[in-house]
Amino acid sequence: MTWDIAGITSYAEFIAGADFSENAIRAFAKQQNIAPGIAVGRLQHDDHVDRSHFRALKKSIRPVGGA
């Protein structure tokens, strides 16, 4: 199913559409004003996509300074 991303206002609506393509994730993230990696992480955490999918959309971070 392909959704008109412009009409989606919540994560629940995005999930209901079941379109977890890279383009759909990028469009949803842009609409929500979040990084695509945040959307991917949530989809992975909620078991909507496998943890090995869309890894390229996630950015690695590392702490600044020492502990």
JOTA-V427796 format. One record per residue. N is the residue number from 0. RES is the residue in one letter. PHI is phi in degrees with one decimal (999 if undefined). PSI is psi in radians with two decimals (* if undefined). D_FIRST is the distance of its C-alpha to the first C-alpha in whole Angstrom. Layout:
n=(N/N)
res=(RES/RES)
phi=(PHI/PHI)
psi=(PSI/PSI)
d_first=(D_FIRST/D_FIRST)
This chain:
n=(0/1/2/3/4/5/6/7/8/9/10/11/12/13/14/15/16/17/18/19/20/21/22/23/24/25/26/27/28/29/30/31/32/33/34/35/36/37/38/39/40/41/42/43/44/45/46/47/48/49/50/51/52/53/54/55/56/57/58/59/60/61/62/63/64/65/66)
res=(M/T/W/D/I/A/G/I/T/S/Y/A/E/F/I/A/G/A/D/F/S/E/N/A/I/R/A/F/A/K/Q/Q/N/I/A/P/G/I/A/V/G/R/L/Q/H/D/D/H/V/D/R/S/H/F/R/A/L/K/K/S/I/R/P/V/G/G/A)
phi=(999/-109.4/-105.0/-80.7/-56.5/-60.0/-89.8/-87.6/-115.6/-144.9/-58.9/-60.0/-67.5/-61.8/-62.1/-60.8/-72.1/56.6/-103.8/-108.1/-75.3/-59.1/-63.1/-66.1/-65.1/-62.3/-65.4/-63.4/-61.4/-62.7/-62.7/-86.9/61.0/-130.2/-69.8/-55.5/-62.5/-66.2/-63.4/-61.8/-57.9/-67.7/-61.4/-67.8/-59.3/-86.8/61.2/-89.9/-135.8/-66.2/-63.9/-86.4/-88.8/63.4/-60.8/-65.8/-81.2/-93.8/-100.6/-81.5/-128.1/-141.4/-65.5/-99.6/81.2/-104.7/-93.2)
psi=(2.36/2.27/2.64/1.78/-0.57/-0.43/-0.10/2.24/-0.14/2.82/-0.73/-0.70/-0.68/-0.79/-0.73/-0.52/-0.41/0.45/1.72/0.66/2.82/-0.74/-0.72/-0.71/-0.78/-0.76/-0.74/-0.78/-0.74/-0.77/-0.63/-0.06/0.78/2.81/2.50/-0.59/-0.56/-0.78/-0.75/-0.81/-0.72/-0.75/-0.70/-0.78/-0.69/0.16/0.58/-0.46/2.65/2.59/-0.30/-0.17/2.50/0.44/-0.50/-0.37/-0.25/2.41/2.43/2.52/2.74/2.62/2.61/2.30/-3.08/2.90/*)
d_first=(0/4/7/10/12/15/14/14/17/17/16/15/13/11/11/10/7/7/6/10/11/14/13/11/14/16/15/15/18/20/19/20/23/23/23/20/22/23/19/19/22/20/17/20/22/20/19/15/16/19/22/22/19/19/23/24/22/25/28/31/34/37/40/43/46/48/48)
